[in-house]
Amino acid sequence: MSASKDQIILFEERIPIYPRSVKGRFRTIKWSILILAYGVYFILPWVRWPRESTVDQAVMFDIQDRIFYLFGMIVNPQDIFWLAAFLMIAAFLLFFVTAIAGRAFCGYFCFQTLWTDVYILVEHLVQGERPARIRLDKGGWTSEKILKKGATHFLWLLVSFVTGLTFTLYWADAYELIGQFFTGAAPFPAYATTLFLTLTTYVMAGLAREQVCTYMCPYARFQSIMFDNDTQIVAYDEKRGEGESGRAKLAKGRKAADERHEANLGDCIDCGFCVQVCPTGIDIRNGLQMSCISCALCIDACDTVMDNLGWQRGLIRYASENELEGGKSHLLKLKNIAYGLVLLAAVAGLVWSVATHSLLSMAVTQVRNPLYVVLSDGRLQNSYDIKLNNKTEKTMRLTLHIEGLPGAVMDLGRLKKIELAPLSSVNVYVRLKAQPIKGVSGQMPFMFIVQTSLGDQEIVQSKQALFTMRGNGQ
């Protein structure tokens, strides 16, 4: 049923895209980043790191004990603000890069792009180059088609499974969990997580592909607010490519550059190579589009054609709108400088916080029910709950004392010594007994001080607390 002129079509049927392979400097950069990213992701769970109190795994996210291990750094629940700082840095870095180089993150570093590249590579290796894949899809279901399609989807699922399983291995001892996984002894969440990531990776990178970038990713929707006339984007030089008479294919009398220029024809020979290599299926010659992920493969394709013709490269290139109009780009703008300064401040703050964080933390809470007790000898007693956290992998033997409360006696009850196991915490109930001070009423500030030694390192933590005096000290 055809739609009338007044009907609004809310759904556009997907047109299959068959990206063609291409060689060039940007494709090489993308392969290099992909190999590095895959290497880090798939190898990291197997890297060992000597630890005293837990698994010798370099990177492990221990949900049960709520501790993250990142090589020599241990992240405790109290350090959750580091995650907030990291997310802020990632956001400002994205804004900064987008303002300068457009959607470069999507084209080179996004997980969706990296995994989709591998899935397209598998498809290419099994089914052949673009024309062969088109013929295969248009043909009937022969044994060859069933074999090639089946092998393609099997390899996609295999990549998806390895991806999901690797992610799961970050959350426990990889060497132990891998054995439990294939013997049926692993915890249920390990199987559920692996299955979920297997299916989502298969769907996103294998089946949905460019639809994720165009319709699902929110970045595609708001990226344009960070663009301006100086942003470097993948752009087609329309003046050079179209000339006065438009683009034209190579033919008799318009094969040489001089012949084309005499006929006022542009340098674009309308070969369609730039469209064929695009993973989202757009024609960059139609201008900047939301679906462009700045992967620059169209630049490699066009440069290859220009090289074969002996013409100048750069018909498609990274350029700003100002450059395409004959002007210059000005990257040192107030907006870009502001993004850069905020980014540097966030990075500096996170580095400083990590470098100066204490290996021992202390929190003091005054017990307020009752606020104080009058003892039989006239002294006043205040009670406090002190929480101590050992953030290291070594046992701490602590000493606790007070300063600023003359004549006060500290009572730890039955606790004779304070000893903290590695990566553990303890609550200490403290009673302070002190004579009322004549002329002093209300709350009197003093300090709790805890200290320990780790090898040659002396660790001292102090927290201010308040001692409640009775009345006016009478």
C-alpha positions as CSV (number, residue, x, y, z in Angstrom):
1,M,0.0,0.0,0.0
2,S,1.5,3.3,-1.1
3,A,1.5,6.3,1.3
4,S,-0.4,9.4,0.4
5,K,1.1,12.8,0.3
6,D,-0.4,13.6,3.7
7,Q,0.9,10.5,5.4
8,I,3.9,10.7,7.7
9,I,6.2,7.7,7.4
10,L,7.7,7.0,10.8
11,F,9.7,3.9,9.8
12,E,12.3,3.7,7.1
13,E,13.1,0.2,5.9
14,R,16.8,-0.6,6.3
15,I,18.9,-0.8,3.2
16,P,21.6,-3.5,3.5
17,I,25.1,-2.1,3.5
18,Y,28.1,-4.0,2.1
19,P,31.2,-2.1,3.0
20,R,34.1,-2.6,0.7
21,S,37.6,-3.1,2.0
22,V,40.1,-0.3,1.4
23,K,43.8,0.4,2.1
24,G,45.3,3.6,3.3
25,R,46.8,5.6,6.1
26,F,43.5,6.0,8.0
27,R,42.6,2.3,7.6
28,T,46.1,1.5,9.0
29,I,45.5,3.8,12.0
30,K,42.2,2.1,12.7
31,W,43.7,-1.4,12.5
32,S,46.5,-0.3,14.9
33,I,44.0,1.1,17.4
34,L,41.8,-2.0,17.1
35,I,44.8,-4.4,17.7
36,L,45.9,-2.4,20.7
37,A,42.3,-2.2,22.1
38,Y,41.7,-5.9,21.6
39,G,45.1,-6.8,23.0
40,V,44.4,-4.8,26.2
41,Y,40.9,-6.1,26.6
42,F,41.5,-9.8,26.0
43,I,44.9,-10.2,27.6
44,L,44.5,-8.0,30.7
45,P,42.5,-10.5,32.8
46,W,45.4,-13.1,32.5
47,V,48.1,-10.7,33.6
48,R,49.4,-11.6,37.1
49,W,50.3,-9.1,39.8
50,P,51.8,-10.1,43.2
51,R,49.4,-9.6,46.1
52,E,49.5,-10.6,49.7
53,S,45.9,-10.9,50.6
54,T,44.0,-11.9,47.5
55,V,44.3,-13.3,44.0
56,D,47.4,-12.4,42.1
57,Q,45.5,-10.7,39.2
58,A,46.6,-7.3,37.8
59,V,43.0,-6.0,37.2
60,M,40.1,-7.5,39.1
61,F,36.8,-6.0,40.2
62,D,35.9,-7.8,43.4
63,I,32.2,-7.1,43.9
64,Q,31.8,-9.4,46.9
65,D,34.3,-7.4,49.0
66,R,33.6,-4.2,47.1
67,I,37.2,-3.6,46.2
68,F,38.7,-2.9,42.7
69,Y,42.3,-3.9,42.0
70,L,44.2,-1.9,39.3
71,F,47.8,-3.2,39.3
72,G,49.4,-1.5,42.3
73,M,46.3,0.6,43.1
74,I,43.5,-0.5,45.3
75,V,40.1,1.3,45.0
76,N,37.9,1.1,48.1
77,P,34.2,2.0,48.3
78,Q,35.3,5.3,50.0
79,D,37.1,6.2,46.8
80,I,34.0,6.1,44.6
81,F,34.5,9.8,43.8
82,W,37.5,8.7,41.7
83,L,34.9,7.1,39.4
84,A,33.0,10.3,39.2
85,A,36.2,12.2,38.4
86,F,37.1,9.7,35.7
87,L,33.6,10.0,34.1
88,M,34.0,13.8,34.1
89,I,37.4,13.5,32.4
90,A,35.9,11.2,29.8
91,A,33.0,13.6,29.2
92,F,35.2,16.7,28.9
93,L,37.7,14.8,26.7
94,L,34.9,13.9,24.4
95,F,33.7,17.5,24.2
96,F,37.2,18.8,23.6
97,V,38.0,16.3,20.9
98,T,34.6,16.8,19.2
99,A,35.0,20.6,19.1
100,I,38.4,20.2,17.4
101,A,38.1,17.0,15.3
102,G,34.4,16.2,15.1
103,R,33.3,12.6,15.7
104,A,36.8,11.2,15.8
105,F,36.1,9.2,18.9
106,C,33.3,7.3,17.0
107,G,35.5,6.6,14.0
108,Y,38.6,5.3,15.9
109,F,37.9,4.4,19.5
110,C,34.2,3.5,20.1
111,F,33.6,-0.1,21.1
112,Q,30.8,-0.3,18.5
113,T,33.1,0.7,15.7
114,L,36.0,-1.6,16.8
115,W,33.8,-4.7,17.1
116,T,31.9,-3.9,13.9
117,D,35.2,-3.7,12.0
118,V,36.0,-7.2,13.2
119,Y,32.6,-8.5,12.2
120,I,32.9,-6.9,8.7
121,L,36.4,-8.5,8.4
122,V,35.0,-11.9,9.2
123,E,32.2,-11.4,6.7
124,H,34.8,-10.4,4.1
125,L,37.0,-13.3,4.8
126,V,34.2,-15.9,4.6
127,Q,31.9,-14.4,1.9
128,G,34.3,-12.4,-0.2
129,E,34.6,-8.8,-1.3
130,R,31.6,-6.5,-1.7
131,P,30.3,-7.7,-5.1
132,A,30.5,-11.3,-4.0
133,R,28.5,-10.6,-0.8
134,I,25.9,-8.7,-2.8
135,R,25.6,-11.6,-5.3
136,L,25.4,-14.1,-2.4
137,D,22.5,-12.2,-0.7
138,K,20.6,-11.8,-4.0
139,G,21.0,-15.4,-4.9
140,G,18.9,-18.4,-3.8
141,W,19.6,-20.5,-0.7
142,T,22.2,-22.9,-2.3
143,S,24.5,-25.1,-0.3
144,E,27.3,-22.5,-0.8
145,K,25.1,-19.7,0.6
146,I,24.0,-21.8,3.6
147,L,27.7,-22.8,4.3
148,K,29.0,-19.3,4.0
149,K,26.2,-17.6,6.0
150,G,26.4,-20.3,8.6
151,A,30.1,-20.0,9.0
152,T,29.8,-16.2,9.2
153,H,27.3,-16.3,12.0
154,F,29.1,-19.0,13.8
155,L,32.3,-16.9,13.9
156,W,30.3,-13.8,14.9
157,L,28.9,-15.8,17.8
158,L,32.3,-17.1,18.7
159,V,33.7,-13.5,18.8
160,S,30.7,-12.5,20.9
161,F,31.1,-15.3,23.3
162,V,34.8,-14.6,23.8
163,T,34.0,-11.0,24.3
164,G,31.3,-11.7,27.0
165,L,33.4,-14.3,28.8
166,T,36.5,-12.1,28.9
167,F,34.4,-9.3,30.5
168,T,33.2,-11.8,33.1
169,L,36.8,-12.8,33.9
170,Y,37.6,-9.3,35.2
171,W,35.3,-9.9,38.2
172,A,37.1,-13.0,39.6
173,D,40.3,-15.0,39.4
174,A,40.4,-15.6,35.6
175,Y,42.3,-18.8,35.8
176,E,40.0,-20.3,38.4
177,L,36.8,-19.0,36.9
178,I,37.6,-20.3,33.4
179,G,37.8,-23.8,34.7
180,Q,34.6,-23.5,36.7
181,F,32.8,-22.0,33.7
182,F,33.4,-25.0,31.4
183,T,32.7,-27.5,34.1
184,G,29.4,-26.0,35.2
185,A,30.7,-25.0,38.6
186,A,30.8,-21.2,38.1
187,P,28.3,-18.9,39.9
188,F,25.0,-18.2,38.0
189,P,25.9,-14.5,37.5
190,A,29.0,-15.6,35.4
191,Y,26.8,-17.5,33.0
192,A,24.1,-14.7,32.9
193,T,26.6,-12.0,32.3
194,T,28.4,-13.9,29.6
195,L,25.2,-14.8,27.8
196,F,23.9,-11.2,28.0
197,L,27.1,-9.8,26.5
198,T,27.3,-12.5,23.9
199,L,23.8,-11.7,22.6
200,T,24.2,-7.9,22.8
201,T,27.6,-8.0,21.0
202,Y,26.2,-10.3,18.3
203,V,23.2,-8.1,17.7
204,M,24.9,-4.7,17.9
205,A,28.0,-5.5,15.9
206,G,26.7,-8.2,13.6
207,L,23.0,-7.4,12.9
208,A,22.3,-3.8,13.8
209,R,25.7,-2.2,13.0
210,E,25.2,1.2,11.5
211,Q,21.7,1.5,13.1
212,V,23.4,1.7,16.5
213,C,25.4,4.7,15.4
214,T,22.5,6.4,13.6
215,Y,19.5,5.7,15.8
216,M,20.6,4.3,19.2
217,C,23.7,6.3,20.1
218,P,22.7,9.6,21.8
219,Y,26.1,11.1,20.8
220,A,24.9,11.2,17.1
221,R,22.1,13.5,18.2
222,F,23.9,16.1,20.3
223,Q,27.3,16.2,18.6
224,S,26.4,19.1,16.4
225,I,26.1,21.5,19.3
226,M,29.9,21.2,19.7
227,F,30.6,21.8,16.0
228,D,31.4,25.1,14.5
229,N,32.9,26.4,11.3
230,D,36.5,25.7,12.5
231,T,35.8,22.0,13.5
232,Q,37.9,19.6,11.5
233,I,35.4,17.1,9.8
234,V,35.6,14.6,7.0
235,A,34.6,16.8,4.1
236,Y,34.2,16.7,0.4
237,D,35.7,19.7,-1.5
238,E,32.7,20.5,-3.6
239,K,34.3,23.3,-5.5
240,R,37.1,21.1,-6.7
241,G,35.0,18.0,-7.2
242,E,32.1,19.5,-9.0
243,G,33.7,22.4,-11.0
244,E,31.1,24.5,-12.9
245,S,29.6,21.6,-14.9
246,G,29.5,19.0,-12.1
247,R,31.1,15.7,-11.6
248,A,31.5,13.2,-14.5
249,K,32.8,9.7,-15.0
250,L,35.9,9.1,-17.0
251,A,35.2,9.0,-20.8
252,K,36.8,10.0,-24.0
253,G,37.8,13.6,-23.9
254,R,37.6,13.8,-20.1
255,K,40.2,11.4,-18.8
256,A,43.0,13.9,-18.3
257,A,42.9,16.6,-15.7
258,D,43.5,19.3,-18.3
259,E,40.7,18.0,-20.5
260,R,38.3,18.0,-17.6
261,H,39.2,21.5,-16.5
262,E,38.8,22.8,-20.0
263,A,35.3,21.3,-20.0
264,N,34.7,22.9,-16.5
265,L,34.3,19.4,-15.0
266,G,35.3,18.6,-11.5
267,D,37.9,16.1,-10.3
268,C,35.2,13.7,-8.9
269,I,34.9,10.9,-11.5
270,D,31.7,9.6,-9.7
271,C,33.2,6.2,-9.2
272,G,31.3,5.7,-5.9
273,F,34.3,4.2,-4.1
274,C,33.8,6.6,-1.2
275,V,30.2,5.4,-0.8
276,Q,31.1,1.7,-1.1
277,V,33.7,1.8,1.8
278,C,31.4,3.8,4.2
279,P,30.3,1.6,7.1
280,T,27.1,3.6,7.6
281,G,26.3,3.8,3.8
282,I,26.3,7.6,3.4
283,D,27.5,9.7,0.5
284,I,30.0,12.2,1.9
285,R,29.5,14.3,-1.2
286,N,26.1,15.3,0.1
287,G,27.8,17.2,2.9
288,L,28.0,16.7,6.7
289,Q,25.5,14.1,7.9
290,M,24.5,12.8,11.3
291,S,25.4,9.2,10.3
292,C,29.0,10.1,9.5
293,I,31.3,8.7,12.2
294,S,34.5,10.3,10.9
295,C,36.2,7.0,10.2
296,A,38.0,8.6,7.2
297,L,37.8,5.5,5.1
298,C,36.2,7.6,2.3
299,I,39.4,9.7,2.4
300,D,41.5,6.5,1.8
301,A,39.2,5.5,-1.0
302,C,39.3,8.8,-2.7
303,D,43.1,9.2,-2.3
304,T,43.5,5.7,-3.8
305,V,41.6,6.8,-6.9
306,M,43.5,10.1,-7.1
307,D,46.8,8.3,-6.9
308,N,45.8,5.9,-9.7
309,L,44.9,8.9,-11.9
310,G,48.0,10.8,-10.9
311,W,46.0,13.7,-9.5
312,Q,46.4,15.6,-6.3
313,R,45.0,14.0,-3.1
314,G,42.6,15.8,-0.8
315,L,39.3,15.8,-2.7
316,I,37.9,14.3,0.4
317,R,39.9,15.3,3.5
318,Y,39.8,16.5,7.1
319,A,38.9,20.2,6.8
320,S,36.7,22.8,8.4
321,E,34.0,24.7,6.7
322,N,36.1,27.8,6.8
323,E,38.9,26.0,5.0
324,L,36.6,24.7,2.3
325,E,35.5,28.2,1.7
326,G,39.1,29.4,1.3
327,G,39.7,30.6,4.8
328,K,41.6,29.3,7.8
329,S,40.7,27.4,10.8
330,H,41.1,28.9,14.3
331,L,41.3,26.2,16.8
332,L,42.5,28.4,19.7
333,K,39.0,29.6,20.5
334,L,37.5,30.4,23.8
335,K,35.3,27.4,23.8
336,N,38.1,25.0,23.0
337,I,40.4,26.6,25.5
338,A,37.7,26.3,28.2
339,Y,37.2,22.6,27.4
340,G,41.0,22.1,27.6
341,L,41.4,23.9,30.9
342,V,38.5,22.1,32.6
343,L,39.9,18.8,31.3
344,L,43.4,19.6,32.6
345,A,42.0,20.6,36.0
346,A,40.0,17.4,36.2
347,V,43.0,15.3,35.3
348,A,45.2,17.1,37.8
349,G,42.6,16.8,40.5
350,L,42.3,13.0,40.0
351,V,46.0,12.5,39.8
352,W,46.6,14.5,43.0
353,S,43.8,12.6,44.8
354,V,45.2,9.2,43.8
355,A,48.8,10.3,44.7
356,T,47.9,11.7,48.1
357,H,45.2,9.4,49.3
358,S,45.7,7.9,52.7
359,L,46.2,4.2,53.3
360,L,44.3,4.5,56.5
361,S,40.9,6.2,57.0
362,M,39.1,7.1,60.1
363,A,35.5,8.3,60.8
364,V,34.3,9.5,64.2
365,T,30.7,9.6,65.3
366,Q,29.6,10.8,68.7
367,V,27.0,8.6,70.4
368,R,24.2,11.0,71.2
369,N,21.8,8.8,73.2
370,P,22.6,9.8,75.9
371,L,24.8,12.7,74.9
372,Y,26.8,12.4,78.2
373,V,26.7,10.5,81.4
374,V,27.6,11.8,84.9
375,L,29.6,9.2,86.7
376,S,29.5,8.6,90.5
377,D,32.9,10.3,91.0
378,G,31.6,13.5,89.2
379,R,33.4,12.9,85.9
380,L,31.5,13.2,82.6
381,Q,31.5,10.4,80.1
382,N,31.1,10.8,76.3
383,S,30.9,7.8,73.9
384,Y,32.2,7.6,70.3
385,D,32.0,5.1,67.5
386,I,35.2,5.2,65.5
387,K,35.4,3.4,62.1
388,L,38.9,2.5,60.9
389,N,39.6,1.3,57.4
390,N,42.8,-0.5,56.3
391,K,43.3,0.2,52.6
392,T,46.4,-1.8,52.2
393,E,47.2,-5.5,51.8
394,K,49.2,-5.6,55.0
395,T,48.1,-6.0,58.6
396,M,48.0,-2.8,60.7
397,R,48.6,-2.5,64.4
398,L,47.2,0.8,65.5
399,T,47.6,3.1,68.5
400,L,44.8,5.5,69.4
401,H,45.1,8.5,71.6
402,I,43.6,12.0,72.1
403,E,44.9,15.5,72.3
404,G,43.2,18.7,73.5
405,L,41.2,17.3,76.4
406,P,43.3,17.6,79.5
407,G,43.0,14.8,82.1
408,A,40.7,12.7,80.0
409,V,40.8,8.9,80.2
410,M,40.1,6.7,77.2
411,D,38.3,3.4,77.8
412,L,38.2,0.8,75.0
413,G,36.3,-1.7,77.1
414,R,37.5,-5.3,76.5
415,L,39.6,-4.3,73.4
416,K,43.2,-4.5,74.4
417,K,44.8,-3.7,71.0
418,I,43.6,-2.5,67.7
419,E,44.7,-4.7,64.8
420,L,43.3,-4.4,61.3
421,A,43.6,-7.2,58.8
422,P,44.5,-6.3,55.2
423,L,41.7,-4.5,53.3
424,S,39.3,-4.6,56.3
425,S,37.6,-2.3,58.6
426,V,36.7,-2.2,62.3
427,N,34.4,-0.2,64.5
428,V,35.9,0.8,67.9
429,Y,33.6,1.9,70.7
430,V,35.4,4.5,72.8
431,R,34.3,6.0,76.2
432,L,36.0,9.2,77.2
433,K,35.9,10.2,80.9
434,A,36.9,13.7,82.0
435,Q,36.4,16.1,84.9
436,P,34.1,19.0,84.2
437,I,36.0,22.2,83.7
438,K,34.7,25.2,85.7
439,G,33.5,27.9,83.5
440,V,33.3,25.7,80.4
441,S,30.0,24.6,79.1
442,G,28.6,23.2,75.8
443,Q,30.9,21.3,73.5
444,M,34.7,21.3,73.8
445,P,36.7,20.3,70.6
446,F,39.6,17.8,70.8
447,M,41.4,15.4,68.4
448,F,41.4,11.6,68.0
449,I,44.7,10.5,66.6
450,V,45.5,7.0,65.2
451,Q,48.8,6.0,64.0
452,T,50.7,2.9,62.7
453,S,53.9,1.9,60.9
454,L,54.2,0.1,57.6
455,G,57.8,-0.7,57.1
456,D,59.6,2.7,57.1
457,Q,56.4,4.6,56.5
458,E,54.6,6.2,59.4
459,I,50.9,6.7,58.9
460,V,49.0,9.2,61.0
461,Q,45.3,10.1,60.8
462,S,43.5,12.6,63.0
463,K,39.8,13.7,63.3
464,Q,38.3,16.4,65.3
465,A,35.5,15.5,67.8
466,L,33.5,17.3,70.4
467,F,33.3,16.5,74.1
468,T,30.0,17.6,75.7
469,M,30.4,19.4,79.1
470,R,27.6,19.5,81.7
471,G,25.9,22.8,82.1
472,N,28.4,25.5,83.0
473,G,31.0,23.2,84.5
474,Q,29.5,23.1,88.0
